[in-house]
């Protein structure tokens, strides 16, 4: 039986979510901007979805915007805010981290090319920033801070509440990529004083192709795409009503089930950790304290192994996992996140990410951990023998 443990990459679409969106594919297919009955039904579906997302985040529905994906939401938050800053002659300094998703690093690098000063905060060997260093990096011209809530590769959780507090006290726009968080940890934007937050539906059991941008009332961003008035002009284009309805239902379920899901994911996380930690030649990457780590998430590095090869070996055993290393022009290269941890390349190249989801079981994790342990032991042994032969 196949065991899917790559939920940080994408999740299956829940049956309840599919059932909710089907009418908007079959009968209630109208354009929500149309005033006839078909359009009104579609508009009602969008309105309900917005309300459900607002309940998940504990915000007003007017602060919820639907986007094509998490990447688009990140880009609009950062570049849209930068446009507003420039239009109002604000300071052009942005603070971020060295382990952000490419959809955050990309906009930051673009702004650098346009004359912005960008500070890339380093992380410690567990992938967590030094909060004091962030505070010291704030200058008079700092106008944007963007820090990922939970890292997709190594599971590290950043001190989002503290960052939000210092940002609001200095009048700085604070955005967080929270794509990995919904359904695993509670989200309450009213407590965290977050200016903007990005989510992606396919990370919490909705389809691919739909995301969310939360924008706190009173915070301004300018559009980066033009040609329509939808989503208050910030994210123009005819709404993908079935996907919006789907992410609304997924948000409702995530909010209802988050405590139960977090407990279940923590249990499976402990099973994986206990089975894999003792293996010689294997290092747990990211936080060792699971309270500082995304629930259900484990990442490891196997010295001398190759990440893509490990993924294929796992797949042959019926386990779906992923790697932070990739083959570029025949060379196995660690990701920028693993490099930021300052792991030796011989370890970082052999990275694996194991991410359990709501529909995994403890029995699956026990079985997968045993198979992963066998693969890890064999890979570490082969690497050790190869090293000895090379030395001779």
C-alpha positions, 0 to 999 in steps of 0.5 A: 500500500502506498504511503503519502508523506509529502503533504508539505508539497501538496495535499489531496482534495477532501471529499467535502471540498469536492462536494461543495465546489461541484455545483459551481462547476455544473449548475451555478456556473455564473459570473459573480459580476452578473446580476442575473440568478446564475451570477447571484448564486456564484456571488453568494458562493464567493461571499460565503467562502470569504466569510469562512476564511475570515473565521479561520483567520479571525478577521473581517471578511473585507480583509480577505482577498482571493488570489490565483495561488500563494506565490501570487499572494506573496508577490502582491503583498511585497511588490504591491506594498513597495509600489505604495511606499514608492508612490508615497516617497517612503523608505526603501529598505526591506528585511527578510530571511535567507530561508524564504520561499522563492516567491518571496526571495524573487520579489525581494531580489527584484526590488534590489535591482530597482534600488531597494536595500534588502537585508537577508537575515541569517538563521541559526543551525535549526533555521530560526532567526535571531530576534535581536538581530532583526530588531537591530536591522531596523533602520529609519528607512525600513518600510517592509518586513517579510518573514515566513511563519513556517519553513516548508523544507525544515519545518522551523517556526519563526517568532511571528508574534514578536516580529509583528509587535516590533513591526507595528510599534515602528509603523512597519508593514509586516507580511508573513508567508503562512502557506504551511500553517493552516489546519496545523496551528491556530491562526489569529491575525487579531492577536499577531498584528500582522499587516498581510498574510499569504495562504495556498489552498492546495496545502490544506486540502483544497485544489491547486490554483487558489490562494488567499491574501489577508490584508489588514484594514488600513494597510495599503498595497497597490495592484501589480496587475491591471484590467478589472475591478475584482477583489477591490482591484488588488487582484483583478480578474474573473473569480475562479468561483469553484476554487474559491468555494473550495478554499472556503470549505477547506478553511472552515474544516481547518478551523474546526479541526485544528486542535485535533489535527495538531495533536495527531500530527505531533504524535506521528511526528514523534514516531518518526523522530524516535525511529530515525534519530538514532540512525548513524550517519543521519542528522535531523535538520531544523529544530530538534524541539518539536514545539519549534517545528511545524506539526507533522514535519520531519527533515533529515540529512543522510551523509554521503547520499543523494536526495533525489536517489533517496526519494526514488528508493522510497518511492520503490518501497511505496513511500512518497517523500521529497528532497531539498536537494536537486540535480542541476546539470548533473550535479546534486546541489543542496537548496538555499535553505540547507546551505543557510543552515551551514550543513556540510555539502556531503550531508545537505545533498542527502536531504529528505523531507517527511511531512504527515497530513491529517489523513495519515495514520500512526500505523502508516508512520510506523511502517514508513519510518521502519522502511526509511530507517532501512534505506537510511542505514543502507545509504549511510553504510554504502557512503561510509564504505565508498569513503574508506575505499577512496581514502585507500 
